[in-house]
């Protein structure tokens, strides 16, 4: 009878140790998954920022004519899809500029913010 009790206690300790071990592995895996999800979301945002930046440079800064409605709409949709309030504010400041000097300052600010966001 005593051997059965010792065997039962050992089995119980092994199961408890296994449960603790598996619990720790689960926690580590969950943390790694959350970290990977954060990195994936950051990469998606970077892709959106890069897409907007490329279109902005080619369609606005390098344009030799007035930007058409379709391009403006595409830029607006891209900037909103980024989902960053700071970028959206800088964009609105640019599109609401009244003078060329204001627009140039707003472009500088917008490009600086975009580059900063990509590096984050």
N, C-alpha and C positions, 0 to 999 in steps of 0.2 A: 504494500500500500504506500509506503514511504517513497519508493522509486517512482510510482505513478505521480505523486505530488511533485517530486523534484522535476520529472519530465514535463509535467504541466506548467510549472513555473518557468522552466527554461524555454519552453515553447512560447509562453506568454511574453517573455522578455525579448525573444527573437522577433515575434510579431510586432511588439511595441517599437523595437529598434528599427524594423523595416518600415513601419508606418512613419516614424520620425524622419528617416532617411528619404522616403518617397515624398513626404511633405516638403522637405527642404528642396528637393529637386524640382518639385512642382512650383514652388515659390521662385526659384532661380529661373526656371523656364518662363514663367509668367513675366518676370522682370525683363528678361531678354526679349520677349515678344513685344512688350510695351515700348521698349527702347527701339526695336526695329520699326514699329508702327510710327513712332515719332520721327525717326529718320526718313521713313518713306513719305510721310506728310511733308516734311521739310524739302525733300527732293521734288515732290509734286509742286510745291509753292515756288521753288527755284525754277522749275521748268516753265511755270506760268509767267514768272517775272522775266525770264529770258525771252520767252515768246513775245511778250509785250514790248520789251526793250528793243528787240530786233525789228519788230514792225514799226515802232516809234522812230527809230533811227532811219530806217530805209524810207518810210512813208512821209515823215515830217521833216526831219533834219536834213536829209539828202534830197528832198523834193525840190524840183525846179518850177513847180506850179502849185496852185492852191490844193489843199487836201480835199478830196471828194467826200461826199456824205457817207458812202459805203465804208471807206477807210476809217472815217471818224467813228462810225458805229462799231466797227470791228475793234478799234482801239478802246472804246468805252466798254465794250463787253469783256475784253481781255483784262482791263484794269479792275473791273468789278469782280471778275472770276478769281483774282488773286486773293481777295478777301482781307486786305490789309488797309486799315483806316489811314495810316500815315501816307501810304502811296496814293490812295484815293484823294486825300486832302491836297497833296502836291499836284496831282493831276487836275483837280478842280481849280486850283489856283492858276495853273497854266491855261486851261481853256477859258477861264474868266478874265484873263489879262486884258487890260484896256489899251496898253501901249506896247510898243516893241520892246522897250527896256524892261517892263514888267514880265513880258513873255520870256525874255532871255534869262532873267533871274529865276523865274519859275522853272525853266528847263534845266538850269544848273542844279537847282534844288532837287528836282525830280530825278535826274540822272544820279546824283549823289545818293539819294535814298535807295534807288534801285540797286546800285552797286553794293551798298551797305547790306541790303536785304539778301542779296545773293551770297555774300560772305558769311552770313549768320549760320 
